[in-house]
Amino acid sequence: MGMRETFTHKGESWMRIAADPIDRWCVGVDLGQSSDPTAIAVVHHRVEPLEDEWITKRATVPNRYHILRQKTDEWFEVPHLERLALGTSYPAIVQHVAAMLGRAPVRGADVVIDQTGVGAPVGDLFENAGLEPVRVVIAAGFEPVRHGHHKWSVPKTELISNLDALLHTGMLKIAAELHQAPVLAEELKDFRRHVSDAGRNTYGARVGAHDDLVLSLALALLVAAAWPRHRR
């Protein structure tokens, strides 16, 4: 939340809320098992406040402030996608991610890993390497649940609906020249939404199809886009 300033104009109370610029990097790692490769997605999140452009929201309750909120341009760029070779050991995966985070511009990025199938010991390898990842288990439910420092259970619906929303608004930009961009596009086509008898959405890849690039990107976007809402 940006700087707030209160003032009076024509006898009315106003609050001006400036936007904060954001320039951050997030790395999502979908850890593979025996039949699935490990996928890594890098997201660059940018927010640029627009000078002298404001949204007005007038108070509907007496003695409350009218609000002026600064407009922004916001987007999520995907400059890097990769799949590691099938059978790459978990220590080698950790070393590979650590090497990525040792180079600009990704140095110091937030890292989020999916430890659903591989278990806590693999997450511990990242911790021991000093990467301090957000450790996610994809589970049933409707809201993320915190289980301790940097440990969460997150519904797949939360992950994929956030990615889907950013795609449809045009805020998510994937470089077409990326070697894995066509593979990601095919995974997105294969990723189906199903509506249960109770009217709730569920998501899953078509039988026999991979979803590792989709999930690695969704994990990075969870931290970059959706996570501040839950942390508050």
Beta strands, then each sheet from edge to edge (+ up, - down):
strand 1: 4-9
strand 2: 12-17
strand 3: 22-30
strand 4: 39-57
strand 5: 66-83
strand 6: 110-114
strand 7: 134-139
strand 8: 145-148
strand 9: 151-155
strand 10: 172-174
strand 11: 191-195
strand 12: 201-205
sheet 1: 1+ 2- 5- 4+ 3- 6- 7- 9- 8+
sheet 2: 1+ 2- 5- 10-
sheet 3: 11+ 12-
end
